[in-house]
Amino acid sequence: MTDEQKAAFVMGQVACMLARIESMKAANIMRQDQGHAIAYDEAAFENLEREFLVGHNAVIEFFRG
């Protein structure tokens, strides 16, 4: 995979992660509006970085490897 292809992959992962974040935020707002506890806490949002491999170290390793 070329560096350009790797960069495109990383950007795709970022786009998917942002879509997930927005859906998680919407779910939390809906639950709050209904008087329920939120579905996603801070840890759930932090775990997305690892799930989509877009953390700083993961991206560095992806380009090195």
PDBQT receptor file of N, H, CA, C and O in Angstrom, charges set to zero:
ATOM      1  N   MET A   1       0.852  -1.171   0.000  1.00  0.00    +0.000 N 
ATOM      2  CA  MET A   1       0.000   0.000   0.000  1.00  0.00    +0.000 C 
ATOM      3  C   MET A   1       0.901   1.237   0.000  1.00  0.00    +0.000 C 
ATOM      4  O   MET A   1       1.842   1.331   0.787  1.00  0.00    +0.000 OA
ATOM      5  N   THR A   2       0.601   2.172  -0.883  1.00  0.00    +0.000 N 
ATOM      6  H   THR A   2      -0.164   2.095  -1.523  1.00  0.00    +0.000 HD
ATOM      7  CA  THR A   2       1.389   3.407  -0.953  1.00  0.00    +0.000 C 
ATOM      8  C   THR A   2       1.017   4.334   0.209  1.00  0.00    +0.000 C 
ATOM      9  O   THR A   2       0.004   4.138   0.879  1.00  0.00    +0.000 OA
ATOM     10  N   ASP A   3       1.859   5.345   0.430  1.00  0.00    +0.000 N 
ATOM     11  H   ASP A   3       2.683   5.505  -0.115  1.00  0.00    +0.000 HD
ATOM     12  CA  ASP A   3       1.553   6.311   1.484  1.00  0.00    +0.000 C 
ATOM     13  C   ASP A   3       0.236   7.028   1.210  1.00  0.00    +0.000 C 
ATOM     14  O   ASP A   3      -0.514   7.331   2.138  1.00  0.00    +0.000 OA
ATOM     15  N   GLU A   4      -0.045   7.297  -0.058  1.00  0.00    +0.000 N 
ATOM     16  H   GLU A   4       0.564   7.051  -0.812  1.00  0.00    +0.000 HD
ATOM     17  CA  GLU A   4      -1.305   7.953  -0.404  1.00  0.00    +0.000 C 
ATOM     18  C   GLU A   4      -2.487   7.052  -0.073  1.00  0.00    +0.000 C 
ATOM     19  O   GLU A   4      -3.508   7.529   0.422  1.00  0.00    +0.000 OA
ATOM     20  N   GLN A   5      -2.363   5.772  -0.336  1.00  0.00    +0.000 N 
ATOM     21  H   GLN A   5      -1.533   5.385  -0.739  1.00  0.00    +0.000 HD
ATOM     22  CA  GLN A   5      -3.426   4.830  -0.025  1.00  0.00    +0.000 C 
ATOM     23  C   GLN A   5      -3.603   4.700   1.482  1.00  0.00    +0.000 C 
ATOM     24  O   GLN A   5      -4.724   4.596   1.979  1.00  0.00    +0.000 OA
ATOM     25  N   LYS A   6      -2.491   4.707   2.200  1.00  0.00    +0.000 N 
ATOM     26  H   LYS A   6      -1.580   4.792   1.797  1.00  0.00    +0.000 HD
ATOM     27  CA  LYS A   6      -2.566   4.654   3.660  1.00  0.00    +0.000 C 
ATOM     28  C   LYS A   6      -3.269   5.888   4.201  1.00  0.00    +0.000 C 
ATOM     29  O   LYS A   6      -4.111   5.789   5.093  1.00  0.00    +0.000 OA
ATOM     30  N   ALA A   7      -2.923   7.049   3.662  1.00  0.00    +0.000 N 
ATOM     31  H   ALA A   7      -2.239   7.129   2.937  1.00  0.00    +0.000 HD
ATOM     32  CA  ALA A   7      -3.561   8.292   4.111  1.00  0.00    +0.000 C 
ATOM     33  C   ALA A   7      -5.061   8.261   3.821  1.00  0.00    +0.000 C 
ATOM     34  O   ALA A   7      -5.864   8.704   4.642  1.00  0.00    +0.000 OA
ATOM     35  N   ALA A   8      -5.437   7.741   2.659  1.00  0.00    +0.000 N 
ATOM     36  H   ALA A   8      -4.785   7.381   1.991  1.00  0.00    +0.000 HD
ATOM     37  CA  ALA A   8      -6.854   7.638   2.310  1.00  0.00    +0.000 C 
ATOM     38  C   ALA A   8      -7.570   6.696   3.275  1.00  0.00    +0.000 C 
ATOM     39  O   ALA A   8      -8.699   6.966   3.684  1.00  0.00    +0.000 OA
ATOM     40  N   PHE A   9      -6.923   5.604   3.636  1.00  0.00    +0.000 N 
ATOM     41  H   PHE A   9      -6.006   5.384   3.304  1.00  0.00    +0.000 HD
ATOM     42  CA  PHE A   9      -7.513   4.668   4.592  1.00  0.00    +0.000 C 
ATOM     43  C   PHE A   9      -7.729   5.338   5.943  1.00  0.00    +0.000 C 
ATOM     44  O   PHE A   9      -8.799   5.214   6.540  1.00  0.00    +0.000 OA
ATOM     45  N   VAL A  10      -6.710   6.046   6.422  1.00  0.00    +0.000 N 
ATOM     46  H   VAL A  10      -5.842   6.147   5.937  1.00  0.00    +0.000 HD
ATOM     47  CA  VAL A  10      -6.820   6.734   7.708  1.00  0.00    +0.000 C 
ATOM     48  C   VAL A  10      -7.958   7.753   7.664  1.00  0.00    +0.000 C 
ATOM     49  O   VAL A  10      -8.737   7.848   8.613  1.00  0.00    +0.000 OA
ATOM     50  N   MET A  11      -8.060   8.508   6.584  1.00  0.00    +0.000 N 
ATOM     51  H   MET A  11      -7.427   8.431   5.813  1.00  0.00    +0.000 HD
ATOM     52  CA  MET A  11      -9.135   9.502   6.466  1.00  0.00    +0.000 C 
ATOM     53  C   MET A  11     -10.503   8.820   6.440  1.00  0.00    +0.000 C 
ATOM     54  O   MET A  11     -11.466   9.343   7.001  1.00  0.00    +0.000 OA
ATOM     55  N   GLY A  12     -10.592   7.675   5.802  1.00  0.00    +0.000 N 
ATOM     56  H   GLY A  12      -9.810   7.250   5.347  1.00  0.00    +0.000 HD
ATOM     57  CA  GLY A  12     -11.836   6.913   5.804  1.00  0.00    +0.000 C 
ATOM     58  C   GLY A  12     -12.207   6.452   7.203  1.00  0.00    +0.000 C 
ATOM     59  O   GLY A  12     -13.373   6.496   7.596  1.00  0.00    +0.000 OA
ATOM     60  N   GLN A  13     -11.202   6.007   7.951  1.00  0.00    +0.000 N 
ATOM     61  H   GLN A  13     -10.256   5.971   7.632  1.00  0.00    +0.000 HD
ATOM     62  CA  GLN A  13     -11.436   5.596   9.326  1.00  0.00    +0.000 C 
ATOM     63  C   GLN A  13     -11.914   6.777  10.177  1.00  0.00    +0.000 C 
ATOM     64  O   GLN A  13     -12.810   6.630  11.009  1.00  0.00    +0.000 OA
ATOM     65  N   VAL A  14     -11.310   7.943   9.961  1.00  0.00    +0.000 N 
ATOM     66  H   VAL A  14     -10.583   8.062   9.286  1.00  0.00    +0.000 HD
ATOM     67  CA  VAL A  14     -11.713   9.146  10.693  1.00  0.00    +0.000 C 
ATOM     68  C   VAL A  14     -13.169   9.492  10.371  1.00  0.00    +0.000 C 
ATOM     69  O   VAL A  14     -13.942   9.824  11.269  1.00  0.00    +0.000 OA
ATOM     70  N   ALA A  15     -13.539   9.413   9.102  1.00  0.00    +0.000 N 
ATOM     71  H   ALA A  15     -12.911   9.143   8.372  1.00  0.00    +0.000 HD
ATOM     72  CA  ALA A  15     -14.921   9.720   8.706  1.00  0.00    +0.000 C 
ATOM     73  C   ALA A  15     -15.895   8.748   9.369  1.00  0.00    +0.000 C 
ATOM     74  O   ALA A  15     -16.954   9.161   9.843  1.00  0.00    +0.000 OA
ATOM     75  N   CYS A  16     -15.550   7.478   9.405  1.00  0.00    +0.000 N 
ATOM     76  H   CYS A  16     -14.690   7.143   9.019  1.00  0.00    +0.000 HD
ATOM     77  CA  CYS A  16     -16.418   6.492  10.053  1.00  0.00    +0.000 C 
ATOM     78  C   CYS A  16     -16.517   6.755  11.551  1.00  0.00    +0.000 C 
ATOM     79  O   CYS A  16     -17.591   6.641  12.140  1.00  0.00    +0.000 OA
ATOM     80  N   MET A  17     -15.391   7.107  12.161  1.00  0.00    +0.000 N 
ATOM     81  H   MET A  17     -14.518   7.200  11.682  1.00  0.00    +0.000 HD
ATOM     82  CA  MET A  17     -15.391   7.390  13.588  1.00  0.00    +0.000 C 
ATOM     83  C   MET A  17     -16.256   8.614  13.893  1.00  0.00    +0.000 C 
ATOM     84  O   MET A  17     -17.001   8.615  14.873  1.00  0.00    +0.000 OA
ATOM     85  N   LEU A  18     -16.164   9.648  13.067  1.00  0.00    +0.000 N 
ATOM     86  H   LEU A  18     -15.559   9.647  12.271  1.00  0.00    +0.000 HD
ATOM     87  CA  LEU A  18     -16.972  10.844  13.288  1.00  0.00    +0.000 C 
ATOM     88  C   LEU A  18     -18.459  10.546  13.143  1.00  0.00    +0.000 C 
ATOM     89  O   LEU A  18     -19.278  11.090  13.883  1.00  0.00    +0.000 OA
ATOM     90  N   ALA A  19     -18.807   9.688  12.198  1.00  0.00    +0.000 N 
ATOM     91  H   ALA A  19     -18.141   9.246  11.597  1.00  0.00    +0.000 HD
ATOM     92  CA  ALA A  19     -20.207   9.296  12.044  1.00  0.00    +0.000 C 
ATOM     93  C   ALA A  19     -20.691   8.559  13.289  1.00  0.00    +0.000 C 
ATOM     94  O   ALA A  19     -21.808   8.782  13.757  1.00  0.00    +0.000 OA
ATOM     95  N   ARG A  20     -19.851   7.688  13.817  1.00  0.00    +0.000 N 
ATOM     96  H   ARG A  20     -18.944   7.506  13.437  1.00  0.00    +0.000 HD
ATOM     97  CA  ARG A  20     -20.217   6.955  15.033  1.00  0.00    +0.000 C 
ATOM     98  C   ARG A  20     -20.372   7.918  16.214  1.00  0.00    +0.000 C 
ATOM     99  O   ARG A  20     -21.311   7.796  17.000  1.00  0.00    +0.000 OA
ATOM    100  N   ILE A  21     -19.450   8.871  16.333  1.00  0.00    +0.000 N 
ATOM    101  H   ILE A  21     -18.688   8.970  15.694  1.00  0.00    +0.000 HD
ATOM    102  CA  ILE A  21     -19.530   9.857  17.416  1.00  0.00    +0.000 C 
ATOM    103  C   ILE A  21     -20.851  10.612  17.359  1.00  0.00    +0.000 C 
ATOM    104  O   ILE A  21     -21.523  10.786  18.376  1.00  0.00    +0.000 OA
ATOM    105  N   GLU A  22     -21.216  11.057  16.169  1.00  0.00    +0.000 N 
ATOM    106  H   GLU A  22     -20.670  10.916  15.343  1.00  0.00    +0.000 HD
ATOM    107  CA  GLU A  22     -22.463  11.817  16.035  1.00  0.00    +0.000 C 
ATOM    108  C   GLU A  22     -23.669  10.973  16.389  1.00  0.00    +0.000 C 
ATOM    109  O   GLU A  22     -24.613  11.479  16.996  1.00  0.00    +0.000 OA
ATOM    110  N   SER A  23     -23.665   9.692  16.026  1.00  0.00    +0.000 N 
ATOM    111  H   SER A  23     -22.898   9.281  15.534  1.00  0.00    +0.000 HD
ATOM    112  CA  SER A  23     -24.801   8.834  16.375  1.00  0.00    +0.000 C 
ATOM    113  C   SER A  23     -24.836   8.570  17.877  1.00  0.00    +0.000 C 
ATOM    114  O   SER A  23     -25.916   8.481  18.463  1.00  0.00    +0.000 OA
ATOM    115  N   MET A  24     -23.677   8.444  18.502  1.00  0.00    +0.000 N 
ATOM    116  H   MET A  24     -22.800   8.517  18.027  1.00  0.00    +0.000 HD
ATOM    117  CA  MET A  24     -23.621   8.255  19.949  1.00  0.00    +0.000 C 
ATOM    118  C   MET A  24     -24.120   9.498  20.681  1.00  0.00    +0.000 C 
ATOM    119  O   MET A  24     -24.855   9.397  21.663  1.00  0.00    +0.000 OA
ATOM    120  N   LYS A  25     -23.714  10.668  20.195  1.00  0.00    +0.000 N 
ATOM    121  H   LYS A  25     -23.117  10.750  19.397  1.00  0.00    +0.000 HD
ATOM    122  CA  LYS A  25     -24.185  11.917  20.800  1.00  0.00    +0.000 C 
ATOM    123  C   LYS A  25     -25.700  12.038  20.669  1.00  0.00    +0.000 C 
ATOM    124  O   LYS A  25     -26.380  12.426  21.620  1.00  0.00    +0.000 OA
ATOM    125  N   ALA A  26     -26.227  11.707  19.494  1.00  0.00    +0.000 N 
ATOM    126  H   ALA A  26     -25.675  11.392  18.722  1.00  0.00    +0.000 HD
ATOM    127  CA  ALA A  26     -27.674  11.783  19.278  1.00  0.00    +0.000 C 
ATOM    128  C   ALA A  26     -28.416  10.821  20.213  1.00  0.00    +0.000 C 
ATOM    129  O   ALA A  26     -29.452  11.171  20.778  1.00  0.00    +0.000 OA
ATOM    130  N   ALA A  27     -27.883   9.619  20.367  1.00  0.00    +0.000 N 
ATOM    131  H   ALA A  27     -27.041   9.335  19.907  1.00  0.00    +0.000 HD
ATOM    132  CA  ALA A  27     -28.514   8.645  21.261  1.00  0.00    +0.000 C 
ATOM    133  C   ALA A  27     -28.520   9.166  22.697  1.00  0.00    +0.000 C 
ATOM    134  O   ALA A  27     -29.508   9.010  23.415  1.00  0.00    +0.000 OA
ATOM    135  N   ASN A  28     -27.421   9.782  23.110  1.00  0.00    +0.000 N 
ATOM    136  H   ASN A  28     -26.619   9.909  22.527  1.00  0.00    +0.000 HD
ATOM    137  CA  ASN A  28     -27.372  10.340  24.463  1.00  0.00    +0.000 C 
ATOM    138  C   ASN A  28     -28.400  11.450  24.651  1.00  0.00    +0.000 C 
ATOM    139  O   ASN A  28     -29.077  11.509  25.677  1.00  0.00    +0.000 OA
ATOM    140  N   ILE A  29     -28.514  12.318  23.668  1.00  0.00    +0.000 N 
ATOM    141  H   ILE A  29     -27.964  12.270  22.834  1.00  0.00    +0.000 HD
ATOM    142  CA  ILE A  29     -29.487  13.418  23.761  1.00  0.00    +0.000 C 
ATOM    143  C   ILE A  29     -30.910  12.874  23.813  1.00  0.00    +0.000 C 
ATOM    144  O   ILE A  29     -31.728  13.332  24.612  1.00  0.00    +0.000 OA
ATOM    145  N   MET A  30     -31.199  11.902  22.964  1.00  0.00    +0.000 N 
ATOM    146  H   MET A  30     -30.535  11.531  22.315  1.00  0.00    +0.000 HD
ATOM    147  CA  MET A  30     -32.547  11.317  22.954  1.00  0.00    +0.000 C 
ATOM    148  C   MET A  30     -32.873  10.688  24.307  1.00  0.00    +0.000 C 
ATOM    149  O   MET A  30     -33.975  10.859  24.828  1.00  0.00    +0.000 OA
ATOM    150  N   ARG A  31     -31.911   9.962  24.869  1.00  0.00    +0.000 N 
ATOM    151  H   ARG A  31     -31.016   9.824  24.446  1.00  0.00    +0.000 HD
ATOM    152  CA  ARG A  31     -32.141   9.310  26.159  1.00  0.00    +0.000 C 
ATOM    153  C   ARG A  31     -32.340  10.341  27.263  1.00  0.00    +0.000 C 
ATOM    154  O   ARG A  31     -33.201  10.171  28.126  1.00  0.00    +0.000 OA
ATOM    155  N   GLN A  32     -31.547  11.409  27.239  1.00  0.00    +0.000 N 
ATOM    156  H   GLN A  32     -30.848  11.547  26.538  1.00  0.00    +0.000 HD
ATOM    157  CA  GLN A  32     -31.710  12.458  28.245  1.00  0.00    +0.000 C 
ATOM    158  C   GLN A  32     -33.078  13.117  28.124  1.00  0.00    +0.000 C 
ATOM    159  O   GLN A  32     -33.738  13.389  29.127  1.00  0.00    +0.000 OA
ATOM    160  N   ASP A  33     -33.494  13.372  26.889  1.00  0.00    +0.000 N 
ATOM    161  H   ASP A  33     -32.958  13.151  26.075  1.00  0.00    +0.000 HD
ATOM    162  CA  ASP A  33     -34.809  13.985  26.663  1.00  0.00    +0.000 C 
ATOM    163  C   ASP A  33     -35.944  13.106  27.190  1.00  0.00    +0.000 C 
ATOM    164  O   ASP A  33     -36.997  13.608  27.586  1.00  0.00    +0.000 OA
ATOM    165  N   GLN A  34     -35.720  11.789  27.191  1.00  0.00    +0.000 N 
ATOM    166  H   GLN A  34     -34.865  11.381  26.870  1.00  0.00    +0.000 HD
ATOM    167  CA  GLN A  34     -36.734  10.851  27.671  1.00  0.00    +0.000 C 
ATOM    168  C   GLN A  34     -36.606  10.575  29.169  1.00  0.00    +0.000 C 
ATOM    169  O   GLN A  34     -37.376   9.803  29.741  1.00  0.00    +0.000 OA
ATOM    170  N   GLY A  35     -35.606  11.229  29.797  1.00  0.00    +0.000 N 
ATOM    171  H   GLY A  35     -34.981  11.856  29.332  1.00  0.00    +0.000 HD
ATOM    172  CA  GLY A  35     -35.417  11.058  31.231  1.00  0.00    +0.000 C 
ATOM    173  C   GLY A  35     -34.612   9.833  31.621  1.00  0.00    +0.000 C 
ATOM    174  O   GLY A  35     -34.620   9.432  32.785  1.00  0.00    +0.000 OA
ATOM    175  N   HIS A  36     -33.924   9.238  30.674  1.00  0.00    +0.000 N 
ATOM    176  H   HIS A  36     -33.918   9.563  29.729  1.00  0.00    +0.000 HD
ATOM    177  CA  HIS A  36     -33.105   8.054  30.945  1.00  0.00    +0.000 C 
ATOM    178  C   HIS A  36     -31.639   8.441  31.093  1.00  0.00    +0.000 C 
ATOM    179  O   HIS A  36     -31.226   9.540  30.723  1.00  0.00    +0.000 OA
ATOM    180  N   ALA A  37     -30.870   7.519  31.640  1.00  0.00    +0.000 N 
ATOM    181  H   ALA A  37     -31.205   6.626  31.941  1.00  0.00    +0.000 HD
ATOM    182  CA  ALA A  37     -29.423   7.722  31.735  1.00  0.00    +0.000 C 
ATOM    183  C   ALA A  37     -28.822   7.666  30.332  1.00  0.00    +0.000 C 
ATOM    184  O   ALA A  37     -29.368   7.027  29.433  1.00  0.00    +0.000 OA
ATOM    185  N   ILE A  38     -27.699   8.337  30.165  1.00  0.00    +0.000 N 
ATOM    186  H   ILE A  38     -27.255   8.856  30.895  1.00  0.00    +0.000 HD
ATOM    187  CA  ILE A  38     -27.059   8.328  28.852  1.00  0.00    +0.000 C 
ATOM    188  C   ILE A  38     -26.576   6.917  28.506  1.00  0.00    +0.000 C 
ATOM    189  O   ILE A  38     -26.262   6.121  29.391  1.00  0.00    +0.000 OA
ATOM    190  N   ALA A  39     -26.525   6.629  27.230  1.00  0.00    +0.000 N 
ATOM    191  H   ALA A  39     -26.780   7.276  26.511  1.00  0.00    +0.000 HD
ATOM    192  CA  ALA A  39     -26.104   5.314  26.757  1.00  0.00    +0.000 C 
ATOM    193  C   ALA A  39     -24.586   5.216  26.645  1.00  0.00    +0.000 C 
ATOM    194  O   ALA A  39     -24.017   4.139  26.824  1.00  0.00    +0.000 OA
ATOM    195  N   TYR A  40     -23.931   6.336  26.351  1.00  0.00    +0.000 N 
ATOM    196  H   TYR A  40     -24.394   7.211  26.206  1.00  0.00    +0.000 HD
ATOM    197  CA  TYR A  40     -22.491   6.327  26.100  1.00  0.00    +0.000 C 
ATOM    198  C   TYR A  40     -21.795   7.319  27.027  1.00  0.00    +0.000 C 
ATOM    199  O   TYR A  40     -22.090   8.514  27.022  1.00  0.00    +0.000 OA
ATOM    200  N   ASP A  41     -20.862   6.794  27.823  1.00  0.00    +0.000 N 
ATOM    201  H   ASP A  41     -20.622   5.823  27.827  1.00  0.00    +0.000 HD
ATOM    202  CA  ASP A  41     -20.108   7.656  28.721  1.00  0.00    +0.000 C 
ATOM    203  C   ASP A  41     -18.789   8.075  28.072  1.00  0.00    +0.000 C 
ATOM    204  O   ASP A  41     -18.518   7.732  26.922  1.00  0.00    +0.000 OA
ATOM    205  N   GLU A  42     -17.984   8.810  28.812  1.00  0.00    +0.000 N 
ATOM    206  H   GLU A  42     -18.204   9.089  29.746  1.00  0.00    +0.000 HD
ATOM    207  CA  GLU A  42     -16.721   9.312  28.276  1.00  0.00    +0.000 C 
ATOM    208  C   GLU A  42     -15.813   8.188  27.800  1.00  0.00    +0.000 C 
ATOM    209  O   GLU A  42     -15.147   8.324  26.773  1.00  0.00    +0.000 OA
ATOM    210  N   ALA A  43     -15.777   7.091  28.525  1.00  0.00    +0.000 N 
ATOM    211  H   ALA A  43     -16.317   6.980  29.359  1.00  0.00    +0.000 HD
ATOM    212  CA  ALA A  43     -14.926   5.956  28.150  1.00  0.00    +0.000 C 
ATOM    213  C   ALA A  43     -15.339   5.385  26.793  1.00  0.00    +0.000 C 
ATOM    214  O   ALA A  43     -14.484   4.974  26.008  1.00  0.00    +0.000 OA
ATOM    215  N   ALA A  44     -16.634   5.357  26.517  1.00  0.00    +0.000 N 
ATOM    216  H   ALA A  44     -17.328   5.691  27.155  1.00  0.00    +0.000 HD
ATOM    217  CA  ALA A  44     -17.110   4.831  25.232  1.00  0.00    +0.000 C 
ATOM    218  C   ALA A  44     -16.574   5.678  24.084  1.00  0.00    +0.000 C 
ATOM    219  O   ALA A  44     -16.193   5.150  23.039  1.00  0.00    +0.000 OA
ATOM    220  N   PHE A  45     -16.546   6.992  24.282  1.00  0.00    +0.000 N 
ATOM    221  H   PHE A  45     -16.855   7.421  25.130  1.00  0.00    +0.000 HD
ATOM    222  CA  PHE A  45     -16.030   7.877  23.244  1.00  0.00    +0.000 C 
ATOM    223  C   PHE A  45     -14.519   7.705  23.093  1.00  0.00    +0.000 C 
ATOM    224  O   PHE A  45     -14.001   7.711  21.977  1.00  0.00    +0.000 OA
ATOM    225  N   GLU A  46     -13.817   7.553  24.208  1.00  0.00    +0.000 N 
ATOM    226  H   GLU A  46     -14.238   7.549  25.115  1.00  0.00    +0.000 HD
ATOM    227  CA  GLU A  46     -12.371   7.375  24.160  1.00  0.00    +0.000 C 
ATOM    228  C   GLU A  46     -11.976   6.068  23.476  1.00  0.00    +0.000 C 
ATOM    229  O   GLU A  46     -10.937   6.003  22.819  1.00  0.00    +0.000 OA
ATOM    230  N   ASN A  47     -12.790   5.036  23.625  1.00  0.00    +0.000 N 
ATOM    231  H   ASN A  47     -13.634   5.089  24.158  1.00  0.00    +0.000 HD
ATOM    232  CA  ASN A  47     -12.481   3.740  23.018  1.00  0.00    +0.000 C 
ATOM    233  C   ASN A  47     -12.573   3.755  21.495  1.00  0.00    +0.000 C 
ATOM    234  O   ASN A  47     -12.004   2.886  20.834  1.00  0.00    +0.000 OA
ATOM    235  N   LEU A  48     -13.276   4.721  20.937  1.00  0.00    +0.000 N 
ATOM    236  H   LEU A  48     -13.738   5.427  21.473  1.00  0.00    +0.000 HD
ATOM    237  CA  LEU A  48     -13.410   4.783  19.484  1.00  0.00    +0.000 C 
ATOM    238  C   LEU A  48     -12.069   4.971  18.788  1.00  0.00    +0.000 C 
ATOM    239  O   LEU A  48     -11.857   4.466  17.686  1.00  0.00    +0.000 OA
ATOM    240  N   GLU A  49     -11.164   5.700  19.437  1.00  0.00    +0.000 N 
ATOM    241  H   GLU A  49     -11.336   6.110  20.333  1.00  0.00    +0.000 HD
ATOM    242  CA  GLU A  49      -9.846   5.933  18.862  1.00  0.00    +0.000 C 
ATOM    243  C   GLU A  49      -9.137   4.606  18.580  1.00  0.00    +0.000 C 
ATOM    244  O   GLU A  49      -8.493   4.444  17.543  1.00  0.00    +0.000 OA
ATOM    245  N   ARG A  50      -9.261   3.668  19.506  1.00  0.00    +0.000 N 
ATOM    246  H   ARG A  50      -9.784   3.800  20.348  1.00  0.00    +0.000 HD
ATOM    247  CA  ARG A  50      -8.637   2.352  19.311  1.00  0.00    +0.000 C 
ATOM    248  C   ARG A  50      -9.421   1.506  18.310  1.00  0.00    +0.000 C 
ATOM    249  O   ARG A  50      -8.835   0.784  17.503  1.00  0.00    +0.000 OA
ATOM    250  N   GLU A  51     -10.737   1.598  18.367  1.00  0.00    +0.000 N 
ATOM    251  H   GLU A  51     -11.213   2.185  19.023  1.00  0.00    +0.000 HD
ATOM    252  CA  GLU A  51     -11.567   0.800  17.468  1.00  0.00    +0.000 C 
ATOM    253  C   GLU A  51     -11.305   1.145  15.999  1.00  0.00    +0.000 C 
ATOM    254  O   GLU A  51     -11.263   0.263  15.141  1.00  0.00    +0.000 OA
ATOM    255  N   PHE A  52     -11.131   2.428  15.729  1.00  0.00    +0.000 N 
ATOM    256  H   PHE A  52     -11.165   3.144  16.426  1.00  0.00    +0.000 HD
ATOM    257  CA  PHE A  52     -10.927   2.860  14.350  1.00  0.00    +0.000 C 
ATOM    258  C   PHE A  52      -9.468   3.091  13.996  1.00  0.00    +0.000 C 
ATOM    259  O   PHE A  52      -9.162   3.553  12.897  1.00  0.00    +0.000 OA
ATOM    260  N   LEU A  53      -8.561   2.774  14.918  1.00  0.00    +0.000 N 
ATOM    261  H   LEU A  53      -8.809   2.399  15.811  1.00  0.00    +0.000 HD
ATOM    262  CA  LEU A  53      -7.116   2.865  14.677  1.00  0.00    +0.000 C 
ATOM    263  C   LEU A  53      -6.667   4.250  14.229  1.00  0.00    +0.000 C 
ATOM    264  O   LEU A  53      -5.841   4.379  13.325  1.00  0.00    +0.000 OA
ATOM    265  N   VAL A  54      -7.214   5.283  14.863  1.00  0.00    +0.000 N 
ATOM    266  H   VAL A  54      -7.885   5.178  15.597  1.00  0.00    +0.000 HD
ATOM    267  CA  VAL A  54      -6.842   6.637  14.474  1.00  0.00    +0.000 C 
ATOM    268  C   VAL A  54      -6.120   7.397  15.580  1.00  0.00    +0.000 C 
ATOM    269  O   VAL A  54      -5.935   8.610  15.488  1.00  0.00    +0.000 OA
ATOM    270  N   GLY A  55      -5.716   6.687  16.619  1.00  0.00    +0.000 N 
ATOM    271  H   GLY A  55      -5.866   5.701  16.695  1.00  0.00    +0.000 HD
ATOM    272  CA  GLY A  55      -4.911   7.332  17.646  1.00  0.00    +0.000 C 
ATOM    273  C   GLY A  55      -3.537   7.658  17.081  1.00  0.00    +0.000 C 
ATOM    274  O   GLY A  55      -3.105   7.058  16.097  1.00  0.00    +0.000 OA
ATOM    275  N   HIS A  56      -2.863   8.594  17.694  1.00  0.00    +0.000 N 
ATOM    276  H   HIS A  56      -3.214   9.081  18.494  1.00  0.00    +0.000 HD
ATOM    277  CA  HIS A  56      -1.556   9.049  17.204  1.00  0.00    +0.000 C 
ATOM    278  C   HIS A  56      -0.595   7.882  16.986  1.00  0.00    +0.000 C 
ATOM    279  O   HIS A  56      -0.034   7.733  15.900  1.00  0.00    +0.000 OA
ATOM    280  N   ASN A  57      -0.408   7.064  18.001  1.00  0.00    +0.000 N 
ATOM    281  H   ASN A  57      -0.864   7.185  18.883  1.00  0.00    +0.000 HD
ATOM    282  CA  ASN A  57       0.549   5.962  17.889  1.00  0.00    +0.000 C 
ATOM    283  C   ASN A  57       0.121   4.931  16.846  1.00  0.00    +0.000 C 
ATOM    284  O   ASN A  57       0.959   4.386  16.128  1.00  0.00    +0.000 OA
ATOM    285  N   ALA A  58      -1.166   4.667  16.763  1.00  0.00    +0.000 N 
ATOM    286  H   ALA A  58      -1.847   5.110  17.346  1.00  0.00    +0.000 HD
ATOM    287  CA  ALA A  58      -1.658   3.700  15.785  1.00  0.00    +0.000 C 
ATOM    288  C   ALA A  58      -1.389   4.175  14.359  1.00  0.00    +0.000 C 
ATOM    289  O   ALA A  58      -1.002   3.383  13.500  1.00  0.00    +0.000 OA
ATOM    290  N   VAL A  59      -1.590   5.450  14.113  1.00  0.00    +0.000 N 
ATOM    291  H   VAL A  59      -1.904   6.094  14.811  1.00  0.00    +0.000 HD
ATOM    292  CA  VAL A  59      -1.355   5.994  12.764  1.00  0.00    +0.000 C 
ATOM    293  C   VAL A  59       0.140   5.972  12.432  1.00  0.00    +0.000 C 
ATOM    294  O   VAL A  59       0.525   5.626  11.315  1.00  0.00    +0.000 OA
ATOM    295  N   ILE A  60       0.976   6.339  13.400  1.00  0.00    +0.000 N 
ATOM    296  H   ILE A  60       0.663   6.620  14.307  1.00  0.00    +0.000 HD
ATOM    297  CA  ILE A  60       2.428   6.300  13.178  1.00  0.00    +0.000 C 
ATOM    298  C   ILE A  60       2.870   4.883  12.827  1.00  0.00    +0.000 C 
ATOM    299  O   ILE A  60       3.612   4.677  11.866  1.00  0.00    +0.000 OA
ATOM    300  N   GLU A  61       2.414   3.914  13.604  1.00  0.00    +0.000 N 
ATOM    301  H   GLU A  61       1.811   4.080  14.384  1.00  0.00    +0.000 HD
ATOM    302  CA  GLU A  61       2.770   2.516  13.336  1.00  0.00    +0.000 C 
ATOM    303  C   GLU A  61       2.241   2.046  11.990  1.00  0.00    +0.000 C 
ATOM    304  O   GLU A  61       2.910   1.286  11.291  1.00  0.00    +0.000 OA
ATOM    305  N   PHE A  62       1.053   2.491  11.623  1.00  0.00    +0.000 N 
ATOM    306  H   PHE A  62       0.510   3.109  12.191  1.00  0.00    +0.000 HD
ATOM    307  CA  PHE A  62       0.472   2.099  10.348  1.00  0.00    +0.000 C 
ATOM    308  C   PHE A  62       1.350   2.583   9.186  1.00  0.00    +0.000 C 
ATOM    309  O   PHE A  62       1.557   1.851   8.218  1.00  0.00    +0.000 OA
ATOM    310  N   PHE A  63       1.857   3.798   9.282  1.00  0.00    +0.000 N 
ATOM    311  H   PHE A  63       1.688   4.392  10.069  1.00  0.00    +0.000 HD
ATOM    312  CA  PHE A  63       2.703   4.317   8.226  1.00  0.00    +0.000 C 
ATOM    313  C   PHE A  63       4.107   3.704   8.254  1.00  0.00    +0.000 C 
ATOM    314  O   PHE A  63       4.741   3.587   7.206  1.00  0.00    +0.000 OA
ATOM    315  N   ARG A  64       4.588   3.322   9.396  1.00  0.00    +0.000 N 
ATOM    316  H   ARG A  64       4.072   3.416  10.248  1.00  0.00    +0.000 HD
ATOM    317  CA  ARG A  64       5.912   2.688   9.494  1.00  0.00    +0.000 C 
ATOM    318  C   ARG A  64       5.876   1.243   8.993  1.00  0.00    +0.000 C 
ATOM    319  O   ARG A  64       6.816   0.767   8.357  1.00  0.00    +0.000 OA
ATOM    320  N   GLY A  65       4.775   0.560   9.295  1.00  0.00    +0.000 N 
ATOM    321  H   GLY A  65       4.011   0.946   9.812  1.00  0.00    +0.000 HD
ATOM    322  CA  GLY A  65       4.685  -0.858   9.006  1.00  0.00    +0.000 C 
ATOM    323  C   GLY A  65       4.282  -1.097   7.624  1.00  0.00    +0.000 C 
ATOM    324  O   GLY A  65       4.156  -2.248   7.207  1.00  0.00    +0.000 OA
TER     325      GLY A  65
